[in-house]
């Protein structure tokens, strides 16, 4: 006698409780922003991930040797981080100094750290010409915003890291813990 077993295949989505999360140092309370301040993100998930050892902290600009404080910088001519990576746009400080090379090195350092640490996700401060992922400033130093990625956010995305802004922490939680 032959028995045929029919098994229904079901897909199971498991929570990703092991992957590391690259996080902007200013969100973790480090005073590393251009103005010498921090912008701590206070959320229970941050504390839980910290206790689990899942957070990998970086300030891309500081990793590239930029000082604190430093003049504000923006990607000029309403360009994006992708265009900086492609070599068709520049990052300039309010003083007029071209800091494109520093921002490219910062992005390279962040990608290298994410790879080394096994970060599949990044939680970055929005608005930054480096870490911005929902919006960046338009390059006029007038406070105008535009949709787009900073240089580091663009490089991480190109390398396959899922990037979330500080305003999207709930989406990151859903993605990780679904």
Short mmCIF file of the C-alpha atoms (twelve columns), coordinates in Angstrom:
data_MODEL
# 
_entry.id   MODEL 
# 
loop_
_atom_site.group_PDB 
_atom_site.id 
_atom_site.type_symbol 
_atom_site.label_atom_id 
_atom_site.label_alt_id 
_atom_site.label_comp_id 
_atom_site.label_asym_id 
_atom_site.label_seq_id 
_atom_site.Cartn_x 
_atom_site.Cartn_y 
_atom_site.Cartn_z 
_atom_site.pdbx_PDB_model_num 
ATOM 1   C CA . UNK A 1   0.000  0.000  0.000   1 
ATOM 2   C CA . UNK A 2   1.331  3.438  -0.973  1 
ATOM 3   C CA . UNK A 3   0.357  6.455  0.997   1 
ATOM 4   C CA . UNK A 4   0.567  9.881  -0.514  1 
ATOM 5   C CA . UNK A 5   1.038  12.666 1.900   1 
ATOM 6   C CA . UNK A 6   -0.069 16.045 0.737   1 
ATOM 7   C CA . UNK A 7   1.646  18.789 2.583   1 
ATOM 8   C CA . UNK A 8   0.652  22.349 2.136   1 
ATOM 9   C CA . UNK A 9   3.628  24.573 1.854   1 
ATOM 10  C CA . UNK A 10  3.361  27.694 3.840   1 
ATOM 11  C CA . UNK A 11  5.719  30.558 3.878   1 
ATOM 12  C CA . UNK A 12  6.794  31.727 7.255   1 
ATOM 13  C CA . UNK A 13  8.119  35.199 7.732   1 
ATOM 14  C CA . UNK A 14  10.383 35.206 10.703  1 
ATOM 15  C CA . UNK A 15  11.506 38.216 12.643  1 
ATOM 16  C CA . UNK A 16  15.029 39.345 11.884  1 
ATOM 17  C CA . UNK A 17  16.310 39.406 15.434  1 
ATOM 18  C CA . UNK A 18  19.994 38.985 14.655  1 
ATOM 19  C CA . UNK A 19  20.958 41.551 12.015  1 
ATOM 20  C CA . UNK A 20  22.888 44.592 13.105  1 
ATOM 21  C CA . UNK A 21  21.710 48.156 12.578  1 
ATOM 22  C CA . UNK A 22  24.105 50.930 11.573  1 
ATOM 23  C CA . UNK A 23  22.984 54.086 13.361  1 
ATOM 24  C CA . UNK A 24  24.009 57.744 13.157  1 
ATOM 25  C CA . UNK A 25  26.105 58.635 16.204  1 
ATOM 26  C CA . UNK A 26  24.146 61.857 16.778  1 
ATOM 27  C CA . UNK A 27  20.977 59.781 17.220  1 
ATOM 28  C CA . UNK A 28  22.741 57.848 19.976  1 
ATOM 29  C CA . UNK A 29  23.428 61.069 21.879  1 
ATOM 30  C CA . UNK A 30  26.961 61.795 20.669  1 
ATOM 31  C CA . UNK A 31  27.662 65.494 20.088  1 
ATOM 32  C CA . UNK A 32  29.063 65.024 16.583  1 
ATOM 33  C CA . UNK A 33  26.795 67.144 14.382  1 
ATOM 34  C CA . UNK A 34  28.275 70.050 12.454  1 
ATOM 35  C CA . UNK A 35  27.102 72.427 15.218  1 
ATOM 36  C CA . UNK A 36  28.617 70.326 18.004  1 
ATOM 37  C CA . UNK A 37  25.280 68.988 19.172  1 
ATOM 38  C CA . UNK A 38  23.607 65.616 19.385  1 
ATOM 39  C CA . UNK A 39  20.076 64.820 18.288  1 
ATOM 40  C CA . UNK A 40  19.246 61.793 20.445  1 
ATOM 41  C CA . UNK A 41  16.443 59.531 19.321  1 
ATOM 42  C CA . UNK A 42  14.633 58.365 22.439  1 
ATOM 43  C CA . UNK A 43  12.637 55.246 21.667  1 
ATOM 44  C CA . UNK A 44  12.187 51.935 23.519  1 
ATOM 45  C CA . UNK A 45  13.373 50.006 20.447  1 
ATOM 46  C CA . UNK A 46  16.717 51.835 20.552  1 
ATOM 47  C CA . UNK A 47  17.248 50.752 24.150  1 
ATOM 48  C CA . UNK A 48  16.216 47.172 23.359  1 
ATOM 49  C CA . UNK A 49  18.533 46.976 20.335  1 
ATOM 50  C CA . UNK A 50  21.359 48.502 22.371  1 
ATOM 51  C CA . UNK A 51  20.865 45.865 25.104  1 
ATOM 52  C CA . UNK A 52  20.870 43.135 22.424  1 
ATOM 53  C CA . UNK A 53  24.174 44.438 21.048  1 
ATOM 54  C CA . UNK A 54  22.671 45.108 17.618  1 
ATOM 55  C CA . UNK A 55  23.601 48.767 17.185  1 
ATOM 56  C CA . UNK A 56  26.738 49.824 15.323  1 
ATOM 57  C CA . UNK A 57  27.339 53.550 15.719  1 
ATOM 58  C CA . UNK A 58  29.089 55.837 13.236  1 
ATOM 59  C CA . UNK A 59  29.377 59.493 12.394  1 
ATOM 60  C CA . UNK A 60  30.427 59.249 8.759   1 
ATOM 61  C CA . UNK A 61  31.896 62.767 8.674   1 
ATOM 62  C CA . UNK A 62  34.004 62.189 11.771  1 
ATOM 63  C CA . UNK A 63  35.179 58.848 10.367  1 
ATOM 64  C CA . UNK A 64  36.534 60.853 7.428   1 
ATOM 65  C CA . UNK A 65  38.453 63.204 9.725   1 
ATOM 66  C CA . UNK A 66  36.042 66.143 9.778   1 
ATOM 67  C CA . UNK A 67  36.023 68.179 12.982  1 
ATOM 68  C CA . UNK A 68  33.301 69.154 15.429  1 
ATOM 69  C CA . UNK A 69  32.091 71.803 15.156  1 
ATOM 70  C CA . UNK A 70  32.426 72.385 11.419  1 
ATOM 71  C CA . UNK A 71  30.704 74.686 8.944   1 
ATOM 72  C CA . UNK A 72  27.373 73.409 7.640   1 
ATOM 73  C CA . UNK A 73  27.574 71.640 4.281   1 
ATOM 74  C CA . UNK A 74  25.017 70.901 1.564   1 
ATOM 75  C CA . UNK A 75  24.954 69.115 -1.762  1 
ATOM 76  C CA . UNK A 76  24.865 72.034 -4.187  1 
ATOM 77  C CA . UNK A 77  22.572 72.743 -7.127  1 
ATOM 78  C CA . UNK A 78  19.679 70.653 -5.764  1 
ATOM 79  C CA . UNK A 79  21.617 67.470 -6.478  1 
ATOM 80  C CA . UNK A 80  21.535 64.226 -4.474  1 
ATOM 81  C CA . UNK A 81  23.961 61.817 -2.881  1 
ATOM 82  C CA . UNK A 82  23.642 59.507 -5.886  1 
ATOM 83  C CA . UNK A 83  24.922 62.319 -8.092  1 
ATOM 84  C CA . UNK A 84  27.837 62.966 -5.739  1 
ATOM 85  C CA . UNK A 85  28.712 59.249 -5.903  1 
ATOM 86  C CA . UNK A 86  28.523 59.428 -9.710  1 
ATOM 87  C CA . UNK A 87  30.919 62.385 -9.739  1 
ATOM 88  C CA . UNK A 88  28.416 64.853 -11.167 1 
ATOM 89  C CA . UNK A 89  27.682 66.873 -8.006  1 
ATOM 90  C CA . UNK A 90  29.622 68.402 -5.128  1 
ATOM 91  C CA . UNK A 91  29.253 68.918 -1.385  1 
ATOM 92  C CA . UNK A 92  30.198 72.426 -0.308  1 
ATOM 93  C CA . UNK A 93  30.417 74.125 3.073   1 
ATOM 94  C CA . UNK A 94  28.743 77.445 3.789   1 
ATOM 95  C CA . UNK A 95  32.246 78.953 3.602   1 
ATOM 96  C CA . UNK A 96  32.527 77.802 -0.017  1 
ATOM 97  C CA . UNK A 97  35.030 75.051 0.728   1 
ATOM 98  C CA . UNK A 98  34.520 71.915 -1.377  1 
ATOM 99  C CA . UNK A 99  34.252 68.888 0.955   1 
ATOM 100 C CA . UNK A 100 33.140 66.364 -1.640  1 
ATOM 101 C CA . UNK A 101 36.159 64.108 -1.088  1 
ATOM 102 C CA . UNK A 102 35.539 64.017 2.666   1 
ATOM 103 C CA . UNK A 103 31.889 63.043 2.123   1 
ATOM 104 C CA . UNK A 104 32.889 60.328 -0.352  1 
ATOM 105 C CA . UNK A 105 35.386 58.935 2.175   1 
ATOM 106 C CA . UNK A 106 32.698 59.139 4.878   1 
ATOM 107 C CA . UNK A 107 30.333 57.081 2.704   1 
ATOM 108 C CA . UNK A 108 33.076 54.563 1.927   1 
ATOM 109 C CA . UNK A 109 33.841 54.192 5.642   1 
ATOM 110 C CA . UNK A 110 30.170 53.662 6.516   1 
ATOM 111 C CA . UNK A 111 29.729 50.997 3.833   1 
ATOM 112 C CA . UNK A 112 32.908 49.225 4.996   1 
ATOM 113 C CA . UNK A 113 31.728 49.264 8.624   1 
ATOM 114 C CA . UNK A 114 28.259 48.024 7.664   1 
ATOM 115 C CA . UNK A 115 29.793 45.126 5.746   1 
ATOM 116 C CA . UNK A 116 32.272 44.270 8.495   1 
ATOM 117 C CA . UNK A 117 29.618 44.331 11.220  1 
ATOM 118 C CA . UNK A 118 26.905 42.583 9.202   1 
ATOM 119 C CA . UNK A 119 24.488 45.512 9.176   1 
ATOM 120 C CA . UNK A 120 21.458 44.838 6.993   1 
ATOM 121 C CA . UNK A 121 19.732 48.008 8.177   1 
ATOM 122 C CA . UNK A 122 20.692 51.627 8.825   1 
ATOM 123 C CA . UNK A 123 18.920 54.234 10.937  1 
ATOM 124 C CA . UNK A 124 20.212 57.644 9.909   1 
ATOM 125 C CA . UNK A 125 19.489 61.266 10.794  1 
ATOM 126 C CA . UNK A 126 17.420 62.942 8.107   1 
ATOM 127 C CA . UNK A 127 18.421 66.198 6.421   1 
ATOM 128 C CA . UNK A 128 22.156 65.583 6.536   1 
ATOM 129 C CA . UNK A 129 24.148 65.779 3.275   1 
ATOM 130 C CA . UNK A 130 25.651 62.509 4.449   1 
ATOM 131 C CA . UNK A 131 22.909 60.601 6.294   1 
ATOM 132 C CA . UNK A 132 19.710 62.121 4.915   1 
ATOM 133 C CA . UNK A 133 17.430 59.528 3.348   1 
ATOM 134 C CA . UNK A 134 13.995 61.127 3.283   1 
ATOM 135 C CA . UNK A 135 15.117 64.669 2.618   1 
ATOM 136 C CA . UNK A 136 18.256 66.739 2.245   1 
ATOM 137 C CA . UNK A 137 18.747 70.463 2.002   1 
ATOM 138 C CA . UNK A 138 18.680 71.953 -1.491  1 
ATOM 139 C CA . UNK A 139 22.198 73.392 -1.580  1 
ATOM 140 C CA . UNK A 140 21.235 77.040 -1.180  1 
ATOM 141 C CA . UNK A 141 21.830 77.239 2.597   1 
ATOM 142 C CA . UNK A 142 18.421 78.894 2.887   1 
ATOM 143 C CA . UNK A 143 16.700 76.041 4.747   1 
ATOM 144 C CA . UNK A 144 14.997 74.744 1.599   1 
ATOM 145 C CA . UNK A 145 14.460 71.001 1.604   1 
ATOM 146 C CA . UNK A 146 14.105 68.453 -1.165  1 
ATOM 147 C CA . UNK A 147 13.461 64.739 -1.364  1 
ATOM 148 C CA . UNK A 148 16.664 62.768 -1.727  1 
ATOM 149 C CA . UNK A 149 19.518 60.864 -0.162  1 
ATOM 150 C CA . UNK A 150 22.729 62.111 1.321   1 
ATOM 151 C CA . UNK A 151 26.015 60.614 0.142   1 
ATOM 152 C CA . UNK A 152 26.314 57.941 2.855   1 
ATOM 153 C CA . UNK A 153 22.641 56.962 2.630   1 
ATOM 154 C CA . UNK A 154 22.946 56.611 -1.159  1 
ATOM 155 C CA . UNK A 155 26.101 54.488 -0.835  1 
ATOM 156 C CA . UNK A 156 24.538 52.214 1.788   1 
ATOM 157 C CA . UNK A 157 21.409 51.734 -0.334  1 
ATOM 158 C CA . UNK A 158 23.554 50.937 -3.370  1 
ATOM 159 C CA . UNK A 159 25.323 48.300 -1.266  1 
ATOM 160 C CA . UNK A 160 22.015 46.646 -0.324  1 
ATOM 161 C CA . UNK A 161 21.514 48.084 3.170   1 
ATOM 162 C CA . UNK A 162 17.897 49.026 3.955   1 
ATOM 163 C CA . UNK A 163 18.086 52.671 5.066   1 
ATOM 164 C CA . UNK A 164 15.538 54.339 7.349   1 
ATOM 165 C CA . UNK A 165 15.465 57.924 8.598   1 
ATOM 166 C CA . UNK A 166 15.009 58.766 12.254  1 
ATOM 167 C CA . UNK A 167 11.397 59.689 11.389  1 
ATOM 168 C CA . UNK A 168 10.842 56.140 10.081  1 
ATOM 169 C CA . UNK A 169 11.784 54.155 13.175  1 
ATOM 170 C CA . UNK A 170 8.329  52.559 13.328  1 
ATOM 171 C CA . UNK A 171 8.785  51.272 9.753   1 
ATOM 172 C CA . UNK A 172 12.184 49.851 10.721  1 
ATOM 173 C CA . UNK A 173 10.643 48.113 13.731  1 
ATOM 174 C CA . UNK A 174 7.955  46.592 11.502  1 
ATOM 175 C CA . UNK A 175 10.564 45.443 8.987   1 
ATOM 176 C CA . UNK A 176 12.751 43.805 11.606  1 
ATOM 177 C CA . UNK A 177 10.120 42.369 13.900  1 
ATOM 178 C CA . UNK A 178 7.366  41.304 11.502  1 
# 
